[in-house]
Amino acid sequence: MRTFLVTAPSANNQAIPNSKVWINNLQRGLESLGVEVLLPSFDTQRHMQECMGSMAGINPNAARELYSELFVQDVLRCHQGHGLDLIVAYVWSVHLLPQAIQQVNALGIPTVLFYCNAAHQFHLVEEIAPHFNVCMVPEHQALSKYRSVGAHPVHIQMAADPQMYHPYRTPRQYDVTFVGQRYLNRQDLVAYLAWHGTDIRVWGPGWRELTDFVNALPPRRQVRRRIGDAKRSLQRLLHLEPGTLPPPYSRFGGILTDEAMARLPSQSRISLNISEVRDELTGEIKRHIRLRDFEIPMSGGLMMTGYQEELNLYYEVGKEIVCYDTPEELLEKCRYYLKHDSAAEAIRQAGYQRARRDHTWANRFQQLFDHMGLSVNMTHARLSNAQENSEQ
């Protein structure tokens, strides 16, 4: 099977431009099944940024037209060579025009849209989703959104790349760690754990910047801050909880490299995953399953994540992962597993075995192929059609 894969190394996470998480996930998942993967000839990361209006002097509409043109040209080039059996695209509506998808559909090549934030950002793919033959959708709660616009979703969950995520031989130097953007309720949850004595360390976009901002406050505001810190220290001694918990600025780190992020679960006694998101259209706050739900266990970490019913489809909760529902429950479970290392280790091992067995991208793509009636060993039968189309 020959598959054209279009995405960017960091795909939707523009805050981590040097990450190769997504190209590793999708390309390696396909190749591990024996699929021949062909990649775009143009710089997808740069063109994606231009389409999103993040490059000075570049008109996003013109950038979208150019991205679409380059996409079609590359598909034609690959298809005219030895034929294509599948196109997989991790793109948003700002990247591709519907006409571009229609052009490649006319070649008779099945097209698949992959997108993993539809639970709260479906509007970002709403325009193009109906033009793909299949939409690969990790969030069960988003399926109805796709169907409402005439798209054809199939529920296939996210996974982890076992080449990138695996246990490391390294001391466990942190009690509780979290990696992710400073977003929504994450700062409040981190502050709650820290206030109640949990040694939590945090990395990702927005955390170090907050620390730098606070440290750069003018002297008068620094004095007020120290007075506030002294007042809260007294409240802690008296077992009182202030109305606003202070962020533990000294425990905030910057953006990790891919390797450092993959290594962190092996260095941590507990790896926290905070999964709440806000629907950008309705304002509703919800939990959904994320990459970290599979990356942490595959790395041999003890994952503690917000409970969502769908997790029961992928893990035995309490034996392979740990879930919480409230900050109080999270604090209680952190304290328990920090004191009971044998129980924590049993969950780490069980979660690791489950992730390696069931939650690889190869497994997910096999589900996709089964749904579409495709075989990895298929030989291309559409080459003559492609040649005919190119000659017209």
C-alpha positions in Angstrom: 0.0 0.0 0.0 1.3 3.4 -1.0 0.0 6.3 1.2 0.5 10.0 0.8 0.7 11.6 4.3 0.4 15.3 4.8 0.8 16.9 8.2 3.4 19.0 9.9 5.9 17.7 12.5 4.1 19.4 15.3 0.7 19.7 13.5 -1.7 21.6 15.7 0.7 22.5 18.4 2.3 25.7 17.1 3.6 26.5 20.6 6.1 23.6 20.2 7.5 24.2 16.7 10.5 21.8 17.0 8.4 18.8 18.1 8.2 15.8 15.8 5.5 14.1 17.8 2.8 14.0 15.1 5.0 13.0 12.1 6.5 10.3 14.3 3.0 9.1 15.4 1.4 8.9 11.9 4.3 8.0 9.7 5.8 5.3 12.0 2.3 3.9 12.7 1.7 3.4 9.0 5.2 2.1 8.2 5.1 -0.4 11.1 2.3 -2.1 9.2 4.3 -2.3 6.0 2.8 0.8 4.3 5.0 2.8 2.0 4.6 6.4 3.1 5.2 9.4 0.8 5.6 12.8 2.3 5.0 16.3 0.8 7.9 18.0 -1.1 7.1 21.4 0.5 7.7 22.7 4.0 4.4 21.9 5.6 5.3 23.5 8.9 6.0 26.9 7.4 3.0 26.8 5.0 0.7 25.8 7.9 1.9 28.8 9.9 1.4 31.1 6.9 -2.2 29.8 6.5 -2.9 30.5 10.1 -1.8 34.1 9.8 1.3 33.7 12.0 3.8 34.9 9.4 4.2 38.6 8.9 3.4 39.9 5.5 1.6 36.8 4.3 -2.1 36.8 3.4 -3.7 33.7 4.9 -6.2 33.4 2.1 -3.4 33.4 -0.5 -1.4 31.0 1.7 -4.4 28.6 1.8 -4.6 28.7 -2.0 -0.9 28.0 -2.3 -1.0 25.1 0.2 -3.9 23.6 -1.7 -2.1 23.9 -5.0 1.1 22.3 -3.6 -1.0 19.5 -2.0 -2.7 18.7 -5.3 0.6 18.9 -7.3 2.3 16.5 -4.8 -0.6 14.0 -5.0 -0.5 14.0 -8.8 3.3 13.6 -8.8 3.1 10.6 -6.4 0.1 9.1 -8.2 1.6 9.3 -11.6 4.8 7.5 -10.5 3.6 4.2 -9.1 0.0 5.0 -8.0 -1.4 5.9 -4.6 -3.8 3.8 -2.5 -4.6 6.2 0.3 -4.3 9.9 1.3 -4.1 10.7 5.0 -4.2 14.4 6.0 -3.9 16.0 9.4 -5.0 19.5 8.3 -7.5 22.2 9.2 -9.9 24.2 7.0 -7.5 27.1 7.0 -5.0 24.9 5.2 -6.9 23.2 2.4 -9.7 24.4 0.1 -12.6 22.0 -0.5 -11.8 22.1 -4.2 -8.4 20.6 -3.6 -9.9 17.6 -1.8 -12.4 17.2 -4.6 -9.6 17.2 -7.2 -7.8 14.3 -5.5 -11.1 12.5 -4.9 -11.6 12.5 -8.6 -8.5 10.4 -9.0 -10.3 7.6 -7.2 -7.9 7.6 -4.2 -9.6 7.2 -0.8 -9.0 10.2 1.4 -8.9 10.3 5.2 -9.0 13.4 7.5 -7.4 12.9 10.9 -8.1 15.5 13.6 -7.9 15.2 17.4 -9.5 18.3 18.9 -13.0 18.1 17.6 -14.5 17.8 21.1 -13.9 21.5 21.5 -12.6 22.9 18.2 -14.7 21.1 15.5 -15.2 24.4 13.8 -11.6 24.3 12.7 -12.4 21.4 10.3 -16.1 21.8 9.8 -15.7 23.2 6.2 -13.5 20.4 4.8 -14.6 17.4 6.8 -17.5 16.5 4.4 -15.2 16.4 1.4 -13.1 13.5 2.7 -14.2 9.9 2.3 -13.6 9.1 5.9 -12.8 11.2 9.0 -10.7 9.5 11.6 -12.1 10.8 14.9 -10.6 10.0 18.4 -13.4 11.7 20.4 -16.6 9.7 20.6 -18.5 12.8 21.7 -17.6 14.5 18.4 -19.1 12.0 16.1 -22.4 13.7 15.9 -20.8 17.0 15.0 -19.2 15.3 11.9 -22.5 13.7 10.9 -24.4 16.9 11.2 -22.4 18.4 8.4 -22.6 15.4 6.2 -19.1 13.9 7.0 -18.4 10.2 7.4 -16.6 9.8 10.8 -15.2 6.6 12.2 -14.3 6.5 15.9 -10.6 5.5 16.2 -8.9 6.5 19.4 -5.4 8.1 19.7 -2.4 6.1 20.7 1.4 6.3 21.3 4.5 5.6 19.3 6.5 2.8 21.0 9.8 3.9 19.4 9.4 7.3 21.1 7.7 6.3 24.3 9.3 3.6 26.4 10.7 3.3 29.9 14.2 4.7 30.6 16.7 3.5 33.2 16.8 6.6 35.3 16.1 7.5 39.0 12.7 8.7 40.0 13.7 12.3 41.0 10.2 13.9 41.0 7.1 13.1 43.0 4.4 14.5 40.6 4.9 16.0 37.2 2.7 17.5 34.5 3.5 18.5 30.9 1.2 20.6 29.0 0.2 24.2 28.1 -0.9 26.6 30.9 -4.6 26.4 30.0 -8.0 26.5 31.6 -8.0 25.0 35.1 -4.5 23.6 35.1 -2.8 26.4 37.1 -5.5 26.1 39.8 -5.1 22.3 40.1 -1.3 22.6 40.3 -1.6 25.4 42.9 -4.1 23.2 44.9 -1.7 20.3 45.0 1.3 22.4 45.9 -0.6 24.3 48.7 -1.4 20.9 50.3 2.2 19.8 50.3 2.5 17.9 47.0 5.9 18.4 45.3 4.6 19.0 41.8 6.7 20.1 38.9 5.3 21.5 35.6 6.6 22.1 32.1 5.1 23.4 28.9 4.1 26.6 27.0 3.1 29.5 29.3 4.4 28.4 32.7 8.0 29.8 32.6 6.6 33.0 31.0 4.3 33.5 34.0 7.3 33.0 36.4 9.4 35.5 34.4 6.5 38.0 34.4 6.2 37.8 38.2 9.9 38.0 38.8 10.0 41.2 36.6 7.4 43.1 38.6 8.5 46.5 39.8 9.7 46.8 43.4 6.5 48.1 44.9 4.5 45.1 43.5 7.3 42.7 44.7 6.8 44.0 48.2 3.1 43.5 48.0 3.7 40.0 46.7 6.0 39.1 49.6 3.5 40.4 52.1 0.9 38.2 50.4 3.2 35.2 50.6 3.9 35.8 54.3 0.1 36.0 55.0 -0.5 32.8 53.1 2.3 31.1 55.0 0.6 32.0 58.2 -2.7 30.7 56.9 -1.0 27.4 56.0 0.4 27.1 59.5 -3.1 27.6 60.9 -4.5 25.1 58.4 -6.6 27.8 56.7 -7.1 27.9 52.9 -7.0 31.3 51.2 -9.6 32.3 48.6 -7.0 32.3 45.9 -4.2 29.7 46.0 -0.7 31.0 45.0 0.9 29.4 42.0 4.2 27.7 42.9 6.2 29.8 40.5 9.5 28.1 41.4 8.2 24.8 40.1 7.3 26.0 36.6 9.6 25.0 33.7 9.8 25.7 30.0 9.1 23.7 26.9 10.6 20.2 26.9 12.2 18.5 23.9 10.4 15.4 22.6 13.0 13.2 24.2 12.9 15.0 27.6 9.1 14.6 27.6 9.3 10.9 26.8 11.8 10.4 29.5 9.9 12.3 32.2 7.4 9.5 33.2 10.4 7.3 34.1 11.7 10.1 36.3 8.4 10.6 38.0 6.5 8.7 40.7 3.2 10.1 39.4 2.6 11.5 35.9 -0.4 13.8 36.0 -2.7 14.3 33.0 -5.2 17.2 33.2 -7.8 16.6 30.4 -10.4 19.4 30.7 -11.0 21.5 27.6 -13.4 24.4 26.8 -15.7 24.2 23.8 -14.7 27.3 21.9 -18.3 27.8 20.6 -20.5 26.8 23.5 -18.1 27.5 26.4 -18.9 24.0 27.9 -16.0 22.5 29.8 -15.5 18.8 29.2 -12.9 16.1 29.6 -11.6 14.2 26.6 -8.9 11.6 25.9 -5.6 12.9 24.9 -2.2 11.7 23.6 -0.9 11.7 27.1 -3.4 9.0 28.1 -1.4 6.6 26.0 2.1 8.1 26.0 2.5 8.0 29.8 1.6 4.3 30.3 3.7 3.3 27.2 6.6 5.2 28.9 6.2 3.1 32.0 4.7 5.9 34.1 2.0 5.8 36.7 -0.7 7.9 35.0 -3.2 9.8 37.1 -5.9 11.5 34.9 -9.3 13.0 35.1 -12.0 10.3 34.9 -14.0 10.0 31.7 -16.2 7.1 31.0 -14.6 6.2 27.7 -11.3 5.4 29.5 -12.9 2.1 30.5 -12.7 1.0 26.9 -9.0 1.3 26.9 -7.8 0.6 30.4 -8.9 -1.2 33.6 -9.2 1.9 35.8 -7.5 1.4 39.2 -5.3 -1.4 37.9 -3.7 0.0 34.7 -4.2 3.7 35.3 -5.5 5.9 38.2 -8.4 8.3 37.8 -9.7 11.2 39.9 -12.8 13.3 39.6 -12.2 16.2 42.0 -9.1 18.1 43.3 -9.7 16.5 46.7 -9.7 13.0 45.3 -6.6 13.8 43.2 -4.7 15.0 46.3 -5.8 11.9 48.3 -4.6 9.5 45.6 -1.3 11.4 45.1 -0.6 11.0 48.8 -1.5 7.3 48.8 0.6 6.2 45.8 3.6 8.3 47.0 3.5 6.3 50.2 2.8 2.9 48.6 5.4 2.4 45.9 4.6 -1.3 45.4 1.0 -0.5 44.5 2.2 2.3 42.2 4.7 0.0 40.5 2.0 -2.7 39.9 -0.1 -0.1 38.1 2.9 1.2 36.1 3.7 -2.3 34.8 0.1 -3.2 34.0 -0.4 0.1 32.2 2.8 -0.4 30.2 1.8 -3.9 29.1 -1.7 -2.8 28.1 -0.4 0.3 26.1 2.3 -1.8 24.3 -0.3 -4.4 23.4 -3.3 -2.4 22.4 -2.6 1.3 22.0 0.0 1.7 19.2 -0.7 3.7 16.1 -0.3 0.5 14.1 -3.3 -0.9 15.9 -5.3 2.3 15.2 -4.4 2.3 11.5 -5.3 -1.3 11.2 -8.8 -0.4 12.5 -9.0 2.3 9.9 -8.0 -0.1 7.1 -10.5 -2.7 8.3 -13.3 -0.1 8.3 -12.4 1.0 4.8 -11.9 -2.5 3.4 -8.2 -1.8 2.6 -5.4 -4.3 2.7 -1.8 -3.4 3.5 -0.7 -5.9 0.8 -3.0 -4.4 -1.9 -1.5 -3.5 -5.2 -2.5 -0.3 -6.8 -5.3 -0.6 -9.4 -5.9 3.1 -10.2 -2.6 4.0 -12.0 -4.2 3.9 -15.4 -7.0 6.3 -14.2 -4.4 8.7 -12.8 -2.5 8.7 -16.1 -5.7 9.3 -18.0 -6.6 12.2 -15.7 -3.2 13.7 -16.0 -3.4 13.7 -19.8 -6.8 15.5 -19.9 
